[in-house]
Protein backbone atom coordinates (compact mmCIF):
# COMPACT_ATOMS: atom_id res chain seq x y z
CA UNK A 1 0.00 0.00 0.00
CA UNK A 2 2.79 2.39 0.98
CA UNK A 3 4.59 1.54 -2.24
CA UNK A 4 1.48 2.39 -4.24
CA UNK A 5 1.12 5.75 -2.46
CA UNK A 6 4.81 6.54 -3.14
CA UNK A 7 4.38 5.83 -6.87
CA UNK A 8 1.33 8.10 -7.01
CA UNK A 9 3.27 10.93 -5.29
CA UNK A 10 6.20 10.57 -7.70
CA UNK A 11 3.81 10.65 -10.66
CA UNK A 12 2.08 13.76 -9.29
CA UNK A 13 5.44 15.55 -8.86
CA UNK A 14 6.52 14.60 -12.37
CA UNK A 15 3.16 15.74 -13.75
CA UNK A 16 3.48 19.07 -11.92
CA UNK A 17 6.98 19.69 -13.31
CA UNK A 18 5.84 18.75 -16.80
CA UNK A 19 2.83 21.04 -16.47
CA UNK A 20 5.00 23.99 -15.43
CA UNK A 21 7.36 23.38 -18.35
CA UNK A 22 4.49 23.02 -20.75
CA UNK A 23 2.86 26.22 -19.49
CA UNK A 24 6.13 28.11 -19.96
CA UNK A 25 6.51 26.88 -23.52
CA UNK A 26 2.86 27.30 -24.50
CA UNK A 27 2.39 30.90 -23.39
CA UNK A 28 3.09 33.54 -26.07
CA UNK A 29 6.50 35.12 -25.65
CA UNK A 30 9.16 37.01 -27.57
CA UNK A 31 12.89 36.38 -27.19
CA UNK A 32 15.61 38.94 -27.82
CA UNK A 33 19.35 38.39 -27.76
CA UNK A 34 21.57 41.41 -27.14
CA UNK A 35 25.32 41.97 -27.16
CA UNK A 36 26.89 45.13 -25.72
CA UNK A 37 30.56 46.08 -25.49
CA UNK A 38 32.89 48.86 -24.48
CA UNK A 39 36.59 49.74 -24.47
CA UNK A 40 38.51 50.57 -21.30
CA UNK A 41 42.03 51.85 -20.74
CA UNK A 42 44.23 49.59 -18.57
CA UNK A 43 44.94 51.17 -15.20
CA UNK A 44 46.96 48.41 -13.55
CA UNK A 45 50.15 47.45 -15.40
CA UNK A 46 52.54 44.75 -14.21
CA UNK A 47 56.27 44.83 -14.96
CA UNK A 48 59.02 42.34 -14.15
CA UNK A 49 62.44 43.80 -13.37
CA UNK A 50 65.55 41.60 -13.35
CA UNK A 51 68.66 42.93 -11.65
CA UNK A 52 71.75 40.91 -12.46
CA UNK A 53 75.49 41.33 -12.15
CA UNK A 54 75.78 39.82 -15.62
CA UNK A 55 74.71 43.11 -17.25
CA UNK A 56 77.70 44.91 -15.71
CA UNK A 57 80.08 41.92 -16.07
CA UNK A 58 80.25 41.69 -12.31
CA UNK A 59 81.52 45.26 -11.85
CA UNK A 60 78.44 46.38 -9.90
CA UNK A 61 76.91 44.19 -7.22
CA UNK A 62 73.25 43.27 -7.13
CA UNK A 63 72.94 45.06 -3.79
CA UNK A 64 74.23 48.31 -5.27
CA UNK A 65 71.92 48.04 -8.30
CA UNK A 66 69.06 47.24 -5.96
CA UNK A 67 69.64 50.40 -3.92
CA UNK A 68 69.92 52.51 -7.07
CA UNK A 69 66.65 51.05 -8.34
CA UNK A 70 64.86 51.79 -5.07
CA UNK A 71 66.08 55.40 -5.05
CA UNK A 72 65.08 55.92 -8.68
CA UNK A 73 61.59 54.46 -8.18
CA UNK A 74 61.01 56.63 -5.12
CA UNK A 75 62.07 59.68 -7.17
CA UNK A 76 59.41 58.68 -9.72
CA UNK A 77 56.72 58.63 -7.02
CA UNK A 78 56.53 54.84 -6.66
CA UNK A 79 55.33 53.49 -3.30
CA UNK A 80 57.82 50.67 -2.75
CA UNK A 81 55.75 48.93 -0.06
CA UNK A 82 52.57 48.80 -2.15
CA UNK A 83 53.89 48.56 -5.71
CA UNK A 84 57.18 46.64 -5.57
CA UNK A 85 57.64 43.02 -4.49
CA UNK A 86 60.48 40.50 -4.67
CA UNK A 87 59.94 37.49 -6.92
CA UNK A 88 61.51 34.03 -6.60
CA UNK A 89 65.27 34.37 -7.09
CA UNK A 90 66.22 30.70 -6.76
CA UNK A 91 65.57 29.86 -10.42
CA UNK A 92 67.69 32.79 -11.65
CA UNK A 93 70.54 31.78 -9.34
CA UNK A 94 70.48 28.19 -10.63
CA UNK A 95 70.43 29.33 -14.26
CA UNK A 96 73.55 31.42 -13.94
CA UNK A 97 75.27 28.75 -11.84
CA UNK A 98 74.74 26.15 -14.56
CA UNK A 99 75.89 28.40 -17.40
CA UNK A 100 79.13 29.64 -15.84
CA UNK A 101 81.71 28.57 -13.35
CA UNK A 102 81.66 31.96 -11.65
CA UNK A 103 78.34 32.70 -9.98
CA UNK A 104 76.68 35.99 -10.91
CA UNK A 105 73.89 36.95 -8.55
CA UNK A 106 70.50 38.24 -9.65
CA UNK A 107 67.20 39.34 -8.21
CA UNK A 108 63.78 39.58 -9.85
CA UNK A 109 61.10 42.07 -8.86
CA UNK A 110 57.48 42.66 -9.75
CA UNK A 111 56.31 46.27 -10.09
CA UNK A 112 52.76 47.61 -10.47
CA UNK A 113 52.15 51.02 -12.06
CA UNK A 114 48.90 52.70 -12.98
CA UNK A 115 49.41 54.50 -16.29
CA UNK A 116 51.31 54.39 -19.55
CA UNK A 117 53.19 57.52 -18.49
CA UNK A 118 54.48 55.73 -15.39
CA UNK A 119 55.63 52.80 -17.54
CA UNK A 120 57.64 55.16 -19.75
CA UNK A 121 59.15 56.91 -16.74
CA UNK A 122 60.18 53.62 -15.13
CA UNK A 123 61.74 52.26 -18.33
CA UNK A 124 63.80 55.38 -18.97
CA UNK A 125 64.67 55.88 -15.30
CA UNK A 126 65.97 52.34 -14.86
CA UNK A 127 67.96 52.52 -18.08
CA UNK A 128 69.70 55.61 -16.72
CA UNK A 129 71.11 53.56 -13.83
CA UNK A 130 72.05 50.53 -15.92
CA UNK A 131 68.95 48.35 -15.50
CA UNK A 132 67.43 47.46 -18.87
CA UNK A 133 65.98 44.00 -18.27
CA UNK A 134 62.36 45.09 -17.82
CA UNK A 135 59.41 43.04 -19.07
CA UNK A 136 55.80 44.09 -19.44
CA UNK A 137 53.76 41.17 -18.14
CA UNK A 138 50.13 42.22 -18.40
CA UNK A 139 47.73 45.14 -18.19
CA UNK A 140 44.37 45.05 -16.41
CA UNK A 141 41.34 47.22 -15.70
CA UNK A 142 40.84 47.36 -11.94
CA UNK A 143 37.06 47.96 -11.95
CA UNK A 144 36.26 45.01 -14.23
CA UNK A 145 33.70 43.41 -11.89
CA UNK A 146 31.66 46.62 -11.61
CA UNK A 147 31.86 47.00 -15.38
CA UNK A 148 30.51 43.46 -15.89
CA UNK A 149 27.37 44.29 -13.89
CA UNK A 150 26.93 47.59 -15.71
CA UNK A 151 27.14 45.91 -19.13
CA UNK A 152 24.68 43.16 -18.15
CA UNK A 153 22.19 45.77 -16.94
CA UNK A 154 22.61 47.74 -20.16
CA UNK A 155 22.07 44.59 -22.23
CA UNK A 156 18.83 43.74 -20.42
CA UNK A 157 17.57 47.29 -20.90
CA UNK A 158 18.34 47.15 -24.64
CA UNK A 159 16.67 43.74 -24.87
CA UNK A 160 13.45 45.25 -23.50
CA UNK A 161 13.58 48.18 -25.93
CA UNK A 162 14.16 45.84 -28.85
CA UNK A 163 11.26 43.59 -27.84
CA UNK A 164 8.92 46.59 -27.48
CA UNK A 165 9.97 47.86 -30.90
CA UNK A 166 9.30 44.49 -32.50
CA UNK A 167 5.82 44.23 -30.97
CA UNK A 168 4.72 47.78 -31.79
CA UNK A 169 3.72 47.06 -35.45
CA UNK A 170 1.64 44.14 -34.15
CA UNK A 171 -0.24 46.33 -31.65
CA UNK A 172 0.74 43.92 -28.90
CA UNK A 173 2.00 44.72 -25.41
CA UNK A 174 5.17 43.49 -23.82
CA UNK A 175 4.75 41.64 -20.54
CA UNK A 176 7.16 40.69 -17.79
CA UNK A 177 10.43 38.90 -18.41
CA UNK A 178 9.92 35.18 -17.89
CA UNK A 179 13.46 33.96 -18.55
CA UNK A 180 16.92 35.56 -18.69
CA UNK A 181 20.07 33.80 -19.85
CA UNK A 182 23.58 35.13 -19.30
CA UNK A 183 24.99 33.91 -22.59
CA UNK A 184 28.57 35.10 -22.67
CA UNK A 185 31.14 37.47 -21.23
CA UNK A 186 34.27 38.28 -23.21
CA UNK A 187 37.40 40.28 -22.48
CA UNK A 188 40.16 40.78 -25.05
CA UNK A 189 43.62 39.40 -24.32
CA UNK A 190 45.61 41.41 -21.84
CA UNK A 191 48.78 42.99 -23.12
CA UNK A 192 51.89 40.86 -23.01
CA UNK A 193 55.32 41.70 -24.37
CA UNK A 194 58.82 42.92 -23.69
CA UNK A 195 59.91 46.51 -23.44
CA UNK A 196 62.19 46.19 -26.46
CA UNK A 197 59.13 45.32 -28.56
CA UNK A 198 57.53 48.68 -27.75
CA UNK A 199 58.53 51.85 -29.52
CA UNK A 200 58.60 54.78 -27.12
CA UNK A 201 58.37 58.05 -29.04
CA UNK A 202 60.13 61.19 -27.86
CA UNK A 203 59.54 64.78 -28.89
CA UNK A 204 62.47 67.22 -29.31
CA UNK A 205 61.54 68.79 -25.98
CA UNK A 206 61.36 65.43 -24.21
CA UNK A 207 64.76 64.43 -25.60
CA UNK A 208 66.34 67.65 -24.35
CA UNK A 209 64.81 67.17 -20.90
CA UNK A 210 65.24 63.38 -20.92
CA UNK A 211 61.51 62.95 -20.29
CA UNK A 212 59.50 60.07 -21.84
CA UNK A 213 56.07 60.48 -23.31
CA UNK A 214 53.24 58.25 -22.15
CA UNK A 215 53.10 54.76 -23.63
CA UNK A 216 49.65 54.11 -25.05
CA UNK A 217 48.34 50.62 -24.40
CA UNK A 218 45.74 49.00 -26.61
CA UNK A 219 42.37 49.34 -24.91
CA UNK A 220 40.74 46.26 -23.44
CA UNK A 221 37.49 45.25 -25.13
CA UNK A 222 34.82 44.03 -22.72
CA UNK A 223 31.65 42.40 -24.07
CA UNK A 224 28.50 40.96 -22.52
CA UNK A 225 25.72 38.97 -24.21
CA UNK A 226 22.32 38.06 -22.77
CA UNK A 227 19.06 36.54 -24.01
CA UNK A 228 15.67 37.50 -22.52
CA UNK A 229 12.23 35.99 -23.02
CA UNK A 230 9.32 38.38 -22.44
CA UNK A 231 5.68 37.39 -22.13
CA UNK A 232 3.38 38.84 -24.77
CA UNK A 233 0.22 40.23 -23.18
Beta strands, then each sheet from edge to edge (+ up, - down):
strand 1: 29-40
strand 2: 44-52
strand 3: 84-86
strand 4: 106-113
strand 5: 134-140
strand 6: 174-187
strand 7: 193-194
strand 8: 220-232
sheet 1: 1+ 8- 6+
sheet 2: 3+ 4- 2+ 5- 7+
end
